[in-house]
């Protein structure tokens, strides 16, 4: 068996390939982005969806057709996908459906630090959490088996450190992936099951009972030798027992190598009987976990006496030093982290002109998620709100509705092209449906890529995940179609004075306006030109082939 050095994301992609995943879909978001990119490079079928909700719905449809399916997103993406997720727990699936949620403790590139283990509990779905790349590979194969055995979606929680750190992986190490022979993969087909998949109340009530029965069965299985690779005891010093999951297990193993360990890989439902026996076998039991005290609270609620970390350790990532402090019950102030270089807009970024103009005219800016969020930093400090993907338009409209007219006319909503497609369109519909008395101005910063997560494609680029040509959404046509009266496309970098005149004019007008500030991202411009050239060559070749295949009279 070939040893490979893989990140957690790469390991999941490889496991998806080896387990016969027929479709991978998702929305790019650090730290999950590389999963689908690597799955595609390995030869798997992968695609970007407009947003996480659509991705999960596509994945659910594929799983209804008995196909093995992977859906990926970062932790806040699961908020967007939560609506179908909760009902999918009731409908269940025919083929395996694995939903990767990549949490970001410490907020390396996120707007919050939510702990998505809470989603597994709330939705009533099993959740696995690997500690390193080997477990990411092995646990993914187990997730496939669990999903097909209990006909449920399985949540697969990773964190930034596991996603991006590299460790040795031995593929098919336990022999189960030998089922990776193509002949053994499920054949997609559809069978009617209206009572199971159409969630009217009469169907949903018994579905809820079935779900709880499945969870009880999984909880029993979690205590069995069959689940030993997920939940296992590592014997050691009986004076100190550590219960840990995910990357926290690795940190704790280094911090206290002689301790006894209960390593939990199935974080919902928890192996309570195993935990109770483990706690009884040691003098002191400490739960080490990043984020919320999810495991500690659950064990305490079950009457198991364990220690949890102090509140100060709830914030940010854990590491070996912090784990040692937790074990020592050290609540003294932690050393301040070393100052890093703050992020900034690229020197040649076309957004400089936009933010300089917004600052010059003292605009009230409702901002959004993307690299343009950096406009909040010096020297511009030209962003007043940033809440969630697509929120800029709704927030801007709310400000316009209630501010005095003089202030309201200074309000601008600013959003990127990928974010506009993700969840900005519904805000634009709201803008047309409930227009403020002073009108409103939306600036779409269209740089032709999903820049913040590494230049991924989206429906507005006209290219698929692997950069091949496909249908292209026109932002300006969408704006016109929903009823926005003034829609203008301009290159603010090439014509900064023209952009300023246009913005001042639109702010003064009591009408709805969309300004598409279009110029390719400087980091992606060369690649975009290459892909567009390849697309043109593809279309030309297709046209020539079509002419060749046409009847002789048409060729003439």
C-alpha positions in Angstrom: 0.0 0.0 0.0 1.4 3.3 -1.1 2.1 5.9 1.7 1.1 9.5 0.7 1.6 12.8 2.4 -1.8 14.4 2.3 -3.7 17.3 3.9 -7.0 16.4 5.5 -8.8 18.0 2.5 -6.8 15.9 0.1 -7.4 12.7 2.1 -11.2 13.3 2.0 -11.0 13.8 -1.8 -9.0 10.5 -2.2 -11.5 8.6 0.0 -14.4 10.0 -2.0 -12.8 8.7 -5.2 -12.0 5.3 -3.6 -15.6 4.9 -2.3 -17.2 5.7 -5.6 -18.7 9.1 -4.9 -20.7 9.8 -8.1 -21.0 13.6 -7.5 -19.3 16.2 -5.4 -20.9 19.6 -5.0 -20.5 22.6 -2.7 -19.6 26.2 -2.4 -16.0 27.3 -1.9 -15.1 28.4 1.6 -11.9 28.2 3.6 -10.9 25.6 4.9 -13.1 23.2 2.8 -12.4 24.5 -0.7 -9.6 22.1 -1.7 -11.7 19.0 -1.2 -13.7 19.4 -4.4 -10.8 20.8 -6.3 -8.7 17.8 -5.5 -11.6 15.4 -6.1 -11.9 16.9 -9.6 -8.1 16.7 -10.2 -8.3 13.0 -9.2 -10.9 12.4 -11.9 -14.1 12.7 -9.8 -17.1 14.6 -10.9 -17.2 17.9 -9.0 -19.0 21.1 -9.4 -19.5 24.5 -7.6 -23.1 25.4 -6.8 -24.4 29.0 -6.5 -24.6 28.5 -2.7 -24.5 25.8 0.0 -28.3 25.4 0.1 -28.4 24.6 -3.6 -25.4 22.3 -3.2 -27.1 20.3 -0.5 -30.3 20.1 -2.5 -28.5 18.8 -5.5 -26.6 16.3 -3.4 -29.9 15.2 -1.8 -31.4 14.6 -5.2 -28.4 12.5 -6.2 -28.7 10.5 -3.0 -32.4 9.9 -3.6 -31.2 8.3 -6.8 -29.1 5.8 -4.9 -25.8 7.5 -5.8 -23.0 8.2 -3.3 -22.7 12.0 -2.9 -20.4 14.5 -1.2 -21.4 18.0 -0.3 -18.7 20.4 1.1 -18.8 23.8 2.8 -17.3 25.8 5.6 -19.0 26.1 8.9 -21.1 29.2 8.1 -22.2 27.6 4.9 -24.2 25.1 6.9 -26.3 28.0 8.2 -27.3 28.5 4.5 -28.0 24.8 4.0 -29.7 24.2 7.3 -33.3 24.3 5.9 -32.9 21.2 3.6 -30.5 19.6 6.1 -33.0 19.4 8.9 -35.7 17.9 6.7 -33.2 15.5 5.0 -32.8 13.9 8.4 -36.5 13.0 8.2 -36.6 11.9 4.5 -33.3 10.0 4.8 -31.5 8.9 1.7 -31.1 5.9 -0.6 -27.4 6.4 -1.5 -24.8 7.7 0.8 -24.8 11.5 1.4 -21.8 12.9 3.3 -21.9 16.6 4.2 -18.5 18.1 5.1 -18.7 21.1 7.5 -15.3 22.6 8.0 -15.2 24.7 11.2 -12.7 27.5 11.7 -11.8 27.8 15.4 -9.9 31.1 15.9 -11.6 32.6 12.8 -8.6 32.5 10.5 -10.9 33.5 7.6 -14.4 33.7 9.0 -16.9 36.1 10.6 -17.8 33.9 13.5 -16.5 30.9 15.6 -19.6 28.7 15.7 -19.3 25.1 16.6 -21.2 23.0 14.1 -21.3 19.9 16.4 -24.4 21.7 17.6 -26.0 21.2 14.2 -25.6 17.4 14.5 -27.5 17.4 17.8 -30.2 19.9 16.6 -30.8 18.1 13.3 -30.5 14.6 14.8 -27.8 13.4 12.5 -24.7 11.3 13.1 -21.4 13.3 13.0 -17.8 12.0 12.6 -14.7 14.1 13.4 -11.2 13.0 12.3 -8.0 14.0 14.1 -5.6 13.8 11.2 -5.4 12.9 7.5 -5.4 9.2 7.9 -8.5 9.4 10.0 -10.0 11.8 7.5 -9.6 9.1 4.9 -10.7 6.1 7.0 -13.6 8.0 8.7 -14.9 9.0 5.3 -15.2 5.4 4.3 -17.0 4.7 7.5 -19.3 7.6 6.9 -20.3 6.1 3.6 -21.1 2.8 5.3 -23.1 4.5 8.0 -25.1 6.6 5.6 -26.0 3.6 3.5 -26.7 1.3 6.5 -29.0 3.8 8.3 -30.1 5.7 5.2 -29.2 9.0 6.8 -27.1 11.9 5.7 -23.8 11.9 7.8 -22.2 15.1 8.9 -18.4 15.1 8.6 -16.8 17.8 10.8 -13.3 19.0 10.1 -11.4 22.0 11.4 -8.9 24.3 9.8 -5.9 22.5 11.4 -7.0 19.1 10.1 -8.1 20.4 6.7 -4.7 22.1 6.0 -2.2 20.1 7.9 -0.4 17.2 6.2 0.3 13.8 7.6 0.9 10.3 6.2 -2.0 8.4 4.7 -2.0 4.7 3.7 -5.0 4.4 1.4 -7.3 1.3 1.9 -5.4 0.6 5.1 -8.2 -1.6 6.6 -9.2 -3.3 3.4 -12.7 -1.9 3.3 -12.0 0.3 0.4 -11.3 -2.7 -1.7 -15.0 -2.3 -2.3 -13.7 0.6 -4.5 -13.8 -1.7 -7.5 -16.1 0.1 -9.9 -18.3 -3.0 -10.2 -19.2 -2.8 -6.5 -20.4 0.8 -6.5 -24.1 1.4 -6.2 -25.9 1.8 -9.5 -28.0 5.0 -9.5 -31.7 4.3 -10.0 -34.9 5.8 -8.6 -37.7 4.2 -6.6 -40.9 6.0 -5.6 -41.3 6.7 -1.9 -43.8 9.5 -1.5 -44.5 8.8 2.2 -40.8 8.9 2.9 -39.8 11.9 0.9 -42.7 14.3 0.7 -42.7 15.9 4.2 -46.3 16.9 4.7 -47.2 16.7 8.4 -48.8 13.3 8.1 -45.5 11.9 6.7 -43.2 13.9 8.9 -44.6 12.7 12.2 -43.7 9.1 11.7 -40.5 10.1 10.0 -39.4 11.9 13.1 -40.0 8.7 15.2 -38.0 6.7 12.6 -35.1 9.2 12.9 -35.0 8.9 16.7 -35.1 5.1 16.5 -32.2 5.2 14.0 -30.2 7.4 16.3 -30.8 5.1 19.2 -29.6 2.2 17.1 -26.5 4.1 16.1 -25.8 5.0 19.7 -25.8 1.3 20.5 -23.5 0.5 17.6 -21.1 3.2 18.7 -20.4 1.2 21.9 -19.7 -2.0 20.0 -16.4 -3.5 18.8 -17.5 -2.7 15.3 -17.1 1.0 16.0 -13.8 0.6 17.8 -11.8 2.6 15.2 -14.1 5.6 15.9 -14.4 5.5 19.7 -11.4 3.9 21.4 -9.6 3.8 24.7 -5.9 4.3 24.9 -4.7 2.9 28.2 -2.3 4.9 30.3 -1.8 6.5 33.7 -5.0 5.8 35.7 -4.5 9.1 37.6 -5.4 11.2 34.5 -8.0 10.4 31.9 -8.5 12.6 28.9 -11.6 12.6 26.7 -10.9 14.3 23.3 -12.0 14.5 19.7 -10.6 15.9 16.5 -7.3 17.8 16.5 -7.7 18.3 20.3 -6.8 14.6 20.7 -3.5 15.1 18.9 -2.7 18.2 21.0 -3.6 16.3 24.2 -1.6 13.2 23.2 1.5 15.4 22.9 0.8 17.5 26.0 0.2 14.4 28.3 1.6 11.3 26.5 1.3 9.1 29.6 -2.4 9.8 30.3 -5.2 7.5 29.6 -7.3 8.5 26.6 -10.9 8.1 25.3 -10.6 9.2 21.7 -14.1 10.0 20.4 -14.5 10.0 16.6 -18.3 9.7 16.5 -19.3 13.0 18.2 -23.0 12.4 17.8 -24.5 10.3 19.2 -21.8 10.0 21.9 -20.7 6.6 23.4 -22.1 7.4 26.8 -21.6 3.9 28.3 -18.0 3.8 27.1 -17.4 7.3 28.5 -18.9 6.3 31.9 -16.7 3.2 32.1 -13.7 5.2 31.1 -14.3 7.9 33.7 -14.8 5.2 36.4 -11.4 3.7 35.5 -9.3 6.9 36.2 -8.9 9.2 39.1 -9.5 12.4 37.2 -11.3 12.9 33.8 -10.8 16.0 31.7 -12.5 16.8 28.4 -10.3 18.5 25.9 -12.2 20.0 23.0 -12.0 23.2 20.9 -14.9 25.6 20.8 -18.0 24.9 22.8 -18.0 22.4 25.7 -20.3 20.1 23.6 -18.9 16.8 24.8 -18.3 17.9 28.4 -21.9 19.2 28.7 -23.3 16.0 27.3 -21.3 13.8 29.6 -22.2 15.9 32.6 -25.9 15.7 31.6 -25.6 12.0 31.6 -24.3 12.0 35.1 -20.7 11.4 34.2 -18.2 13.4 36.4 -15.8 15.2 34.1 -13.8 18.4 34.1 -14.2 20.9 31.3 -11.9 23.7 30.3 -12.2 27.2 31.7 -14.3 29.7 29.7 -11.2 31.5 28.5 -10.2 28.5 26.5 -13.5 28.5 24.6 -12.0 31.1 22.2 -9.6 30.3 19.4 -7.7 27.2 18.5 -6.1 24.9 21.1 -2.5 23.9 20.9 -0.2 21.8 23.1 0.7 24.8 25.3 -3.0 25.7 25.9 -3.8 22.0 26.6 -1.1 21.9 29.3 -2.6 25.0 30.8 -6.1 23.4 30.9 -4.7 20.3 32.5 -2.9 22.4 35.1 -6.1 24.4 35.7 -4.1 27.5 34.8 -6.4 30.5 34.3 -3.8 33.2 34.4 -3.8 35.6 31.5 -2.3 34.1 28.3 0.6 35.7 26.5 -0.6 38.1 23.8 -0.2 36.5 20.3 2.6 37.8 18.1 1.5 40.7 15.9 1.1 39.6 12.3 1.0 41.6 9.1 -2.6 42.8 8.7 -4.3 41.7 5.4 -4.7 44.4 2.7 -6.1 44.8 -0.8 -3.6 43.9 -3.5 -1.7 47.0 -4.7 -3.2 46.7 -8.2 -6.7 45.8 -7.0 -9.5 47.6 -8.9 -11.3 48.1 -5.6 -9.0 50.9 -4.5 -10.8 53.4 -6.6 -14.2 52.3 -5.3 -13.2 52.6 -1.7 -11.4 55.9 -2.1 -14.5 57.3 -3.7 -16.8 56.0 -1.0 -14.6 57.4 1.7 -14.2 60.8 -0.1 -18.0 61.2 -0.2 -18.5 59.9 3.4 -20.8 57.1 2.3 -22.5 54.8 4.8 -21.4 51.4 3.4 -23.3 48.1 4.0 -20.6 45.6 3.2 -20.4 41.9 2.4 -18.2 38.8 2.5 -15.1 38.7 0.3 -11.7 40.1 -0.2 -13.4 43.5 -0.7 -14.3 43.3 3.0 -10.7 44.6 3.5 -12.0 48.0 2.6 -12.8 48.3 6.3 -9.1 48.6 7.1 -6.9 51.6 6.7 -6.3 53.7 4.6 -10.0 53.6 3.5 -12.1 52.4 6.5 -15.0 52.6 4.2 -17.3 49.8 5.3 -19.8 50.1 8.2 -21.4 46.7 8.3 -20.6 43.1 7.4 -22.9 40.4 8.6 -23.2 37.4 6.3 -23.1 36.4 2.6 -25.5 38.6 0.6 -26.6 40.7 3.7 -25.3 44.0 2.3 -28.3 44.7 0.1 -30.9 44.0 2.8 -28.9 45.9 5.5 -28.5 48.8 3.2 -32.2 48.8 2.4 -33.0 48.8 6.1 -30.8 51.8 6.7 -32.4 53.6 3.8 -35.9 53.0 5.0 -35.4 54.6 8.4 -32.7 57.2 8.2 -33.5 60.9 7.6 -33.3 61.6 3.9 -30.0 63.4 4.0 -28.3 60.4 5.7 -30.3 57.8 3.7 -28.9 59.2 0.4 -25.3 58.4 1.6 -26.1 54.7 2.0 -24.5 52.3 -0.4 -24.6 48.5 -0.5 -21.4 46.8 -1.8 -21.2 43.2 -2.8 -18.9 40.9 -4.9 -19.9 39.0 -8.0 -19.7 35.5 -6.4 -21.5 36.8 -3.3 -24.2 38.4 -5.5 -24.9 35.0 -7.2 -24.7 33.2 -3.8 -27.4 35.2 -2.0 -27.5 38.8 -3.3 -30.1 38.2 -5.9 -32.9 37.8 -3.4 -31.8 41.1 -1.8 -32.1 42.8 -5.2 -35.7 41.4 -5.5 -36.5 42.9 -2.1 -35.0 46.2 -3.3 -37.3 46.2 -6.3 -40.3 45.1 -4.3 -40.0 47.5 -1.4 -38.0 50.4 -2.7 -36.9 53.1 -0.2 -38.3 56.6 -0.8 -34.7 57.8 -1.5 -33.9 55.0 -3.9 -30.8 52.9 -3.3 -27.4 52.2 -4.8 -25.9 48.8 -5.0 -22.3 48.4 -6.3 -21.4 44.9 -7.5 -17.6 44.5 -7.5 -17.2 42.1 -10.4 -13.7 40.8 -10.6 -14.6 37.6 -12.5 -13.8 35.1 -9.8 -14.3 34.0 -6.2 -11.1 35.7 -5.2 -11.1 35.4 -1.4 -11.0 31.6 -1.4 -8.5 31.2 -4.2 -10.0 32.2 -7.5 -12.7 29.6 -7.9 -15.4 29.8 -10.6 -19.1 30.7 -10.1 -22.1 31.0 -12.4 -21.2 34.6 -13.3 -17.8 33.5 -14.8 -19.2 31.2 -17.5 -16.8 28.5 -16.4 -17.2 25.3 -14.4 -15.1 24.1 -11.5 -12.4 22.7 -13.9 -12.6 26.0 -15.8 -14.4 24.6 -18.8 -17.0 26.7 -20.6 -20.7 26.7 -19.5 -23.7 29.0 -19.3 -22.9 32.4 -17.9 -25.1 34.5 -15.6 -25.2 38.2 -16.5 -25.4 40.4 -13.4 -26.6 43.4 -15.3 -29.3 41.4 -17.0 -30.5 40.0 -13.7 -30.7 43.5 -12.2 -32.7 44.7 -15.2 -35.0 41.7 -15.1 -36.0 42.2 -11.4 -37.0 45.8 -12.2 -33.9 48.0 -11.4 -34.3 51.0 -13.6 -30.7 52.2 -13.7 -28.0 49.6 -14.4 -24.5 50.7 -15.4 -21.3 48.7 -16.1 -18.0 50.6 -15.6 -14.3 49.8 -15.1 -13.5 52.0 -12.0 -9.7 51.3 -12.5 -9.6 52.5 -16.1 -12.0 55.4 -15.5 -11.9 56.6 -11.8 -13.3 60.0 -12.6 -16.2 58.5 -14.5 -16.9 56.1 -11.6 -16.9 59.0 -9.2 -19.3 61.1 -11.3 -21.6 58.1 -11.8 -21.7 57.4 -8.0 -22.4 61.0 -7.1 -25.2 61.1 -9.7 -26.8 57.9 -8.5 -26.6 58.9 -4.8 -28.5 62.1 -5.7 -31.2 60.4 -7.6 -34.3 59.0 -5.8 -34.3 55.8 -7.8 -32.9 52.3 -7.7 -29.5 51.8 -9.2 -27.0 49.0 -9.7 -23.4 49.8 -10.6 -21.4 46.9 -11.9 -17.8 47.8 -11.2 -16.1 45.3 -13.6 -12.4 44.5 -13.9 -10.7 41.1 -13.5 -8.9 40.3 -10.3 -5.2 41.0 -10.8 -4.2 37.6 -9.4 -6.6 35.7 -11.8 -6.4 37.9 -14.9 -3.8 35.9 -16.8 -5.7 32.6 -16.0 -9.0 34.1 -17.0 -7.6 35.2 -20.4 -6.2 31.6 -20.9 -9.5 30.0 -20.0 -11.5 32.4 -22.2 -9.1 31.6 -25.1 -9.6 27.9 -24.6 -13.3 28.4 -24.4 -13.3 30.3 -27.7 -11.2 27.5 -29.3 -13.6 24.9 -28.0 -16.6 26.8 -29.4 -14.9 27.2 -32.8 -14.1 23.5 -32.9 -17.6 22.6 -32.0 -19.0 24.9 -34.7 -16.7 23.4 -37.3 -17.7 19.8 -36.2 -21.3 20.7 -36.4 -20.9 22.1 -39.9 -19.0 18.9 -40.9 -21.8 16.7 -39.5 -24.5 18.7 -41.2 -26.2 17.5 -44.4 -24.4 18.5 -47.7 -27.1 21.0 -48.6 -26.6 22.8 -45.3 -22.9 22.9 -45.8 -23.4 24.5 -49.1 
